Every structure is written in structure tokens, then in C-alpha cells.
């Protein structure tokens, strides 16, 4: 089981039951001297010493510093130094596209930038879930007369926007019943869309897709336009003025744009200072809003660029 490969051999028996829940396993939280916590299908569970999933925190096993160090060494192929650049950013991606977030003691440069993180005592293992077909219901709305529309996905946290974006990229790249395959360039700042490990995508993002992994969005968009001549650019979580400027420049260069942003509604996003003017400039011609209800997430609404319901 792929989940078991995250852990050193001596730990794997304890993790077998959890690995059997891989389809519903979202996160594994490891903290030195604290209980092991798992999020499975939106519910919190603990792992006991015998590897059983339990709801009572009093029965939970705790991570030792030695076990934390063993996990870190294992996921770094016993060469932590080789992954220092990724660790400095606070996370690294492992085979399968799973992302391991890390926290500990930050070592700073004189200019205040982080040089390294040592004494890593906290890990958040986010399990990658590739769902082919996740974008099937929105694909008809992404095209107009066979032409791909510039699209912004709006979603609260935990509603599956990255999973949806990933499958949109795959279908746009491969081609689908609504449009021919296109050259797509992905700026994957946090290695969540393609899930690259050592530069190689672990997720299926299509036959015509190129990836700039671990690169800031604004910089990556301009680099890819110059180097890869994409017909479509895809980015996750626009969050700065530089990101918006880069989107505008990309559109001026003739690339289509697929992007996401955190927000509860179209009104919520357009009311933020960062996005003031986006609607007036007609940067996007489609807005897809996601929501979560009763623990399930899905499409809340799809709008034209002028805010009319599609």
C-alpha cells in the first residue's frame, strides 16, 4: 500500500489499518510527544499502539522524537541535506504526490529569510487524491463555441478546488468533447496540482502539460510564457497584487487562464481590495463557485463574466 511507504519499515505494522482507509484519508498529523491524529472522511481519529483507529484521545499513541526523526529521514531517502531547499519552504512532496508540511526551529539569514528548519517536531502529511472525472460536470461551461474561457474557481478551504483544477488541466490538455487538446503550463508553487517528486509529476495532468514546480506564481507565469509558449496557464490560489498583474500580462500574451482563489462567494471575492477591478476589466469570463454542505462539497454556482448565472 502506498501510504505504508511513507513510514520506515519498523512502523508499518502500526499503520496498516490506516492505510486501508487510504481513499478517505485526508491528513495525518504527527507531533512529537503528542497524539497521532488522522482526518478520515472529515472526521478526526487517533491511532493507538496496536494500529487501531480510535475516537478516544485517551487511547491514542504518541509520537516520540526518535520516531519523528525516523520519518523525516525516511521520506528524505536518508539524506535530509539533499532536501534542504524544500524543507526551507516548509514542505516537501513525496512519491505519490503526497505533501509533507513541516514546522520546527527556523534558522534565519541576516536578511531575515529562512535558511533552514531544524528540530522538526511537527508534520502534516496531506494525502493526495487524484479523482479523474472530477471536472466532468463543469467542462461544458468552460467552453463557448469550442473556445476555452478564462476561468476563476472560487472556493472555501477544504472543498476540493485543487482536485477539480487538476482534472480540468488534464481534460483541457488531453482534449475533450468540447474542445481540442491544448498546450497547458502549470505553475505549481506548492507542488499540489501535479504533485511533482524530483521534477516528475505524480498525478496525471495530461499529455500536453508542462510544469514549473515550486516557483512563485507571478514569476512562474512569466517564465513559462517565455519558455514554453502555452496556450493555457493554470495556477492555484491567487493571493497577491503581483499574481493579478501576472494574470493580466499572460492574457495580453494570448494565453488562456485557469486559476483559483479562496472565497465563500463571488461577492466575497470581488469585494476584496485585491480583486477590485477584475470584474470591470473582464479578466475572467467564467466564475465557478464551490461550497460544502453537510460534509460534502460540490458546485454552488457558475457565472458568466458579467455575473449572470450560466
NORWOKA-V763307 format. One line per field, one symbol per residue. phi: phi as a letter, one per 40 degrees, with the letter a starting at -180 (. if undefined). psi: psi as a letter, one per 40 degrees, with the letter a starting at -180 (. if undefined). Layout:
phi=???
psi=???
This chain:
phi=.cccccbcdcccdcbccccccdcbcbabbbbdgbccbbbbfgbcbbbcccgccbcccccccbcccccccccdccccffaddcbccccdcgaabbdggcbbcbaaccbbcccgcccabbfcbbbbccccbcbcgdcdcbdcccbbfgbcccbbcbacdgbgccccddccddccccgacbaccbcbbbcbdbfbccgcbfgbdcbcbhcbbbbbcgbddccccccccccbfccbbbabgcaacccccccccccccgccbbabacicacccccccddbchccccfcbbabbbbabbfgbbaccabbcccgccc
psi=hdddediideedddeddddefddehdihhhhheiihhihhfeihiihideeihiehddeiiihiddddddddddeeffgdddedddddeeiihiheeihhiiibhhhiideeihdihifhehihhhhhhhghededeeddeeihfehhihhhhhhiieefddddddddddddddiaeeiiiihhhhhgdefdcdfhhfehheiheiefhihhhfhidddddddddddefidhhhihgheiddddddddddddeeiihhiiihididdddeeiddehedddefdiehhhhiihhfeiiahdihiideeih.
